[in-house]
Amino acid sequence: KFKKTWIEKAILNGGDKRPVILEHYGDILYKLGKTEKALEKWNEAKSIGKGSELLNKKIQEKKLYE
């Protein structure tokens, strides 16, 4: 919950334009059992820029890879 609070603050302060922040938000949502929301954030990250090397794999398999 702590990480989710901080990442949401980052999103509100411009992080919604940064693929790395959106991807990490998706990772946190996935860990919280919110797979569909995680997938939305991973797709947002992909649409605005380059995410991690594993971003496409996360999207394709709907699964978290770290």
N, CA, C and O atoms as a DFTB+ gen file, in Angstrom:
264 C
 N C O
     1  1       0.825      -1.193       0.000
     2  2       0.000       0.000       0.000
     3  2       0.868       1.255       0.000
     4  3       0.538       2.241      -0.660
     5  1       1.962       1.220       0.731
     6  2       2.860       2.369       0.812
     7  2       3.375       2.768      -0.572
     8  3       3.340       3.942      -0.939
     9  1       3.856       1.774      -1.343
    10  2       4.377       2.063      -2.685
    11  2       3.281       2.610      -3.585
    12  3       3.524       3.508      -4.392
    13  1       2.079       2.071      -3.449
    14  2       0.968       2.523      -4.284
    15  2       0.665       3.997      -4.012
    16  3       0.390       4.751      -4.946
    17  1       0.710       4.410      -2.765
    18  2       0.460       5.800      -2.415
    19  2       1.476       6.722      -3.080
    20  3       1.106       7.745      -3.656
    21  1       2.745       6.365      -3.003
    22  2       3.789       7.216      -3.578
    23  2       3.730       7.246      -5.097
    24  3       3.935       8.300      -5.698
    25  1       3.456       6.121      -5.725
    26  2       3.395       6.116      -7.191
    27  2       2.188       6.916      -7.667
    28  3       2.256       7.573      -8.705
    29  1       1.085       6.869      -6.923
    30  2      -0.080       7.670      -7.297
    31  2       0.229       9.162      -7.170
    32  3      -0.248       9.960      -7.977
    33  1       1.013       9.546      -6.174
    34  2       1.436      10.952      -6.054
    35  2       2.312      11.343      -7.239
    36  3       2.185      12.444      -7.776
    37  1       3.195      10.446      -7.640
    38  2       4.054      10.707      -8.797
    39  2       3.220      10.877     -10.066
    40  3       3.501      11.754     -10.883
    41  1       2.202      10.044     -10.231
    42  2       1.309      10.124     -11.391
    43  2       0.626      11.500     -11.424
    44  3       0.535      12.129     -12.478
    45  1       0.158      11.948     -10.282
    46  2      -0.532      13.244     -10.199
    47  2       0.398      14.420     -10.465
    48  3      -0.063      15.504     -10.823
    49  1       1.689      14.220     -10.296
    50  2       2.659      15.297     -10.483
    51  2       3.463      15.149     -11.775
    52  3       4.647      15.481     -11.816
    53  1       2.816      14.651     -12.822
    54  2       3.456      14.562     -14.132
    55  2       3.943      13.184     -14.518
    56  3       4.389      12.982     -15.648
    57  1       3.868      12.233     -13.608
    58  2       4.329      10.882     -13.904
    59  2       3.490      10.168     -14.939
    60  3       3.911       9.159     -15.505
    61  1       2.287      10.700     -15.187
    62  2       1.419      10.083     -16.198
    63  2       1.954      10.282     -17.607
    64  3       1.403       9.734     -18.562
    65  1       3.029      11.064     -17.748
    66  2       3.668      11.286     -19.051
    67  2       4.980      10.514     -19.160
    68  3       5.687      10.615     -20.163
    69  1       5.297       9.745     -18.126
    70  2       6.561       9.009     -18.106
    71  2       6.296       7.509     -18.109
    72  3       5.703       6.975     -17.172
    73  1       6.739       6.833     -19.165
    74  2       6.453       5.407     -19.291
    75  2       6.971       4.557     -18.137
    76  3       6.324       3.582     -17.756
    77  1       8.116       4.904     -17.578
    78  2       8.675       4.104     -16.483
    79  2       7.764       4.152     -15.261
    80  3       7.550       3.134     -14.602
    81  1       7.229       5.328     -14.960
    82  2       6.335       5.474     -13.800
    83  2       5.043       4.693     -14.045
    84  3       4.565       3.987     -13.157
    85  1       4.485       4.816     -15.236
    86  2       3.249       4.089     -15.550
    87  2       3.475       2.578     -15.496
    88  3       2.629       1.829     -15.009
    89  1       4.613       2.150     -15.997
    90  2       4.904       0.712     -15.964
    91  2       5.021       0.223     -14.522
    92  3       4.480      -0.828     -14.179
    93  1       5.714       0.967     -13.689
    94  2       5.837       0.569     -12.278
    95  2       4.481       0.576     -11.581
    96  3       4.206      -0.277     -10.737
    97  1       3.645       1.534     -11.934
    98  2       2.294       1.574     -11.362
    99  2       1.547       0.300     -11.747
   100  3       0.873      -0.311     -10.917
   101  1       1.674      -0.092     -13.010
   102  2       1.067      -1.351     -13.460
   103  2       1.592      -2.540     -12.680
   104  3       0.833      -3.445     -12.333
   105  1       2.895      -2.544     -12.402
   106  2       3.496      -3.641     -11.631
   107  2       2.868      -3.725     -10.241
   108  3       2.536      -4.810      -9.763
   109  1       2.711      -2.572      -9.604
   110  2       2.125      -2.537      -8.261
   111  2       0.676      -3.006      -8.295
   112  3       0.245      -3.780      -7.441
   113  1      -0.072      -2.532      -9.289
   114  2      -1.470      -2.957      -9.412
   115  2      -1.557      -4.468      -9.614
   116  3      -2.427      -5.127      -9.046
   117  1      -0.647      -5.014     -10.429
   118  2      -0.634      -6.457     -10.649
   119  2      -0.417      -7.205      -9.332
   120  3      -1.102      -8.185      -9.042
   121  1       0.541      -6.731      -8.546
   122  2       0.836      -7.373      -7.266
   123  2      -0.348      -7.286      -6.304
   124  3      -0.486      -8.118      -5.407
   125  1      -1.199      -6.277      -6.493
   126  2      -2.381      -6.118      -5.656
   127  2      -3.578      -6.906      -6.191
   128  3      -4.681      -6.812      -5.652
   129  1      -3.351      -7.686      -7.262
   130  2      -4.415      -8.519      -7.816
   131  2      -5.306      -7.812      -8.815
   132  3      -6.362      -8.333      -9.174
   133  1      -4.906      -6.644      -9.270
   134  2      -5.708      -5.858     -10.217
   135  2      -5.112      -5.987     -11.618
   136  3      -4.564      -5.033     -12.171
   137  1      -5.235      -7.183     -12.170
   138  2      -4.589      -7.514     -13.440
   139  2      -5.047      -6.628     -14.594
   140  3      -4.219      -6.155     -15.372
   141  1      -6.344      -6.399     -14.715
   142  2      -6.853      -5.588     -15.839
   143  2      -6.373      -4.137     -15.745
   144  3      -6.020      -3.530     -16.757
   145  1      -6.363      -3.590     -14.539
   146  2      -5.862      -2.222     -14.340
   147  2      -4.364      -2.160     -14.641
   148  3      -3.875      -1.194     -15.225
   149  1      -3.648      -3.206     -14.233
   150  2      -2.212      -3.274     -14.517
   151  2      -1.978      -3.263     -16.017
   152  3      -1.106      -2.548     -16.511
   153  1      -2.749      -4.047     -16.734
   154  2      -2.621      -4.124     -18.183
   155  2      -2.891      -2.767     -18.828
   156  3      -2.210      -2.388     -19.780
   157  1      -3.875      -2.038     -18.317
   158  2      -4.157      -0.682     -18.815
   159  2      -2.939       0.218     -18.659
   160  3      -2.575       0.935     -19.591
   161  1      -2.304       0.188     -17.488
   162  2      -1.138       1.048     -17.234
   163  2       0.051       0.626     -18.087
   164  3       0.790       1.475     -18.583
   165  1       0.241      -0.683     -18.261
   166  2       1.342      -1.141     -19.109
   167  2       1.125      -0.688     -20.548
   168  3       2.073      -0.282     -21.220
   169  1      -0.110      -0.753     -21.021
   170  2      -0.403      -0.295     -22.380
   171  2      -0.225       1.208     -22.512
   172  3       0.259       1.687     -23.537
   173  1      -0.611       1.960     -21.482
   174  2      -0.383       3.407     -21.495
   175  2       1.109       3.692     -21.589
   176  3       1.535       4.543     -22.370
   177  1       1.898       2.986     -20.797
   178  2       3.352       3.176     -20.810
   179  2       3.908       2.913     -22.205
   180  3       4.739       3.673     -22.701
   181  1       3.451       1.847     -22.829
   182  2       3.925       1.496     -24.169
   183  2       3.520       2.551     -25.198
   184  3       4.288       2.860     -26.110
   185  1       2.322       3.098     -25.052
   186  2       1.827       4.049     -26.046
   187  2       2.559       5.394     -26.010
   188  3       2.598       6.103     -27.016
   189  1       3.140       5.748     -24.856
   190  2       3.804       7.056     -24.791
   191  2       5.325       6.982     -24.860
   192  3       5.986       8.017     -24.949
   193  1       5.877       5.804     -24.820
   194  2       7.333       5.721     -24.917
   195  2       7.857       4.344     -24.608
   196  3       7.117       3.368     -24.486
   197  1       9.157       4.308     -24.488
   198  2       9.832       3.032     -24.250
   199  2       9.792       2.682     -22.771
   200  3      10.203       3.474     -21.923
   201  1       9.306       1.516     -22.475
   202  2       9.312       1.015     -21.105
   203  2      10.499       0.090     -20.927
   204  3      11.495       0.204     -21.641
   205  1      10.397      -0.805     -19.998
   206  2      11.490      -1.755     -19.758
   207  2      11.547      -2.784     -20.884
   208  3      10.667      -2.846     -21.742
   209  1      12.603      -3.581     -20.854
   210  2      12.753      -4.651     -21.848
   211  2      11.628      -5.669     -21.740
   212  3      11.321      -6.361     -22.711
   213  1      11.017      -5.766     -20.574
   214  2       9.984      -6.771     -20.342
   215  2       8.559      -6.264     -20.571
   216  3       7.607      -7.034     -20.449
   217  1       8.403      -4.989     -20.899
   218  2       7.068      -4.416     -21.016
   219  2       6.194      -5.166     -22.018
   220  3       5.055      -5.506     -21.698
   221  1       6.695      -5.429     -23.210
   222  2       5.891      -6.145     -24.207
   223  2       5.499      -7.533     -23.732
   224  3       4.386      -7.991     -23.989
   225  1       6.414      -8.205     -23.038
   226  2       6.122      -9.552     -22.520
   227  2       5.019      -9.481     -21.457
   228  3       4.143     -10.345     -21.414
   229  1       5.061      -8.456     -20.602
   230  2       4.019      -8.270     -19.587
   231  2       2.657      -8.105     -20.254
   232  3       1.669      -8.702     -19.827
   233  1       2.616      -7.296     -21.296
   234  2       1.357      -7.021     -21.995
   235  2       0.845      -8.281     -22.693
   236  3      -0.325      -8.640     -22.559
   237  1       1.715      -8.941     -23.427
   238  2       1.314     -10.129     -24.187
   239  2       0.828     -11.260     -23.291
   240  3      -0.156     -11.930     -23.604
   241  1       1.517     -11.469     -22.183
   242  2       1.191     -12.610     -21.329
   243  2       0.333     -12.242     -20.114
   244  3      -0.051     -13.101     -19.320
   245  1       0.040     -10.924     -19.992
   246  2      -0.769     -10.429     -18.867
   247  2      -0.232     -10.932     -17.542
   248  3      -0.972     -11.431     -16.694
   249  1       1.082     -10.787     -17.385
   250  2       1.761     -11.336     -16.224
   251  2       2.949     -10.440     -15.881
   252  3       3.572      -9.855     -16.768
   253  1       3.254     -10.338     -14.610
   254  2       4.369      -9.519     -14.156
   255  2       5.676     -10.262     -14.307
   256  3       5.801     -11.414     -13.893
   257  1       6.651      -9.595     -14.902
   258  2       8.021     -10.089     -14.999
   259  2       8.908      -8.999     -14.439
   260  3       8.734      -7.821     -14.750
   261  1       9.870      -9.399     -13.602
   262  2      10.765      -8.403     -12.996
   263  2      12.208      -8.730     -13.301
   264  3      13.108      -8.005     -12.876
